[in-house]
Amino acid sequence: MQTDPWTVAIILGLAVVTVITRCFFFISERSLPLPAWVHRALRYAPVAALAAVVAPEVVMSGGHLIPSWQDARLFAAAVGAALYFWRRSTLITMAGGMAVYLPLHLGLGW
């Protein structure tokens, strides 16, 4: 099986762009200081990324919004969020959310 030359060129081009963008700070000879607003914004990046991954999993099923409030994920997420704001513990958040999710999902079939 022979690979199309355009496919090879695109793969090589994407590899070059990836290496340049990921190694940008290492390629430079001098230090590139980040502005203060970038440092402030980077503090929120992990939270924003987590919300972008978790929120669709909680409120959507099969690419559509959950049609009913009778979904174990909604209650587990609400309890998990409340426990986190109360105790600020990731372990308690996960344990509390699962303690609500499992009985509703397995017991009631939600």
N, C-alpha and C positions, 0 to 999 in steps of 0.2 A: 504494500500500500504506500502510495507516494503522497507527501504533504504538499498542499498548495503553497506556492511561494508567497502569496499575500498573507496567508496564515502565519508563516514563519516570520515575515517582516513585522506583522502586528505583535506577535509574541515578543520578539526582540525589542521592539519599540516600547512596549509596556514595561518590559524588564528594565530598560534604561531609565525611563521616567520614574519607576519605583525606586531604583537605586539612587538617583539624583535627589528625589524629594526626601527620602529617608536619611540620606547621608549629608544633607545640605549643611548642617552645622559642623560636621567633621571636615568637610572639604575646605571651608573657609580658613584662612591663615590667622585671622584676628578674631577676637571674641565679639560675638554679636549679642549685645544686651537686649533683653526684651523690655518693652515699655511696661509701666506699672499696671496699665489697664489689662494687658495680656496676662500678667501674673494673677490679677483678681479674677479674670474670666476662667483661667485654668483651675481655680479652686472649685468651680461648679461643673467642670467637664465630667468627672466621674458620676455625679448625681444625675446629670442630664442624660448621659449614656445609659445608665441603669433604668431611668424612667422610660426612655425610648424603647428599651427591650421589654420591660415588665408590663407597662401599661397596656399595650395591645394584647398581651397574653391574658390579662385579667378581664378586659371588657369585650374581647372579640373571640369568636369561635368559627372556624372555617372561613375566615375572611369577612365575616359579617358581625355586626354588633349583636351582643347577646339579647335575644328577644324578650327574656323574662328576668325578673329579679331573683328567681329561684335558681341560682347558680352558686355552687359552693365557693367558687373563686372570689366572688364579690364579698362574701362574708369573711372569708379567710384573709383577704387583703385589708379589709376594714379593721379586723381584730389585730392583724400584724402591725398596721400603721399605728393604731392606738397604743399597743404595747411598746412599740419603738419610742413614741413620743413620751410615754410614761417612764420607761426604764432606760432608754438609750442603749439597749443591748441587742446585738444582732442575733445571738443565740436564742434569747427569749422571744424575739420577733418571729424567727423561723419556727420554733417549737409551738408558740401560741397559734400561729397561722395554720400549721399542720394539724394541731389539735382541733381546730374548727373545721378545716377542710375535709379531713378523712372521714369523720362520722357523717357529715352531710353528703359527701360524694359516695361513700360505700354504703352507708345506712339508708339514706333517702334516695340515692340515685341521681342527685342533682348534678 
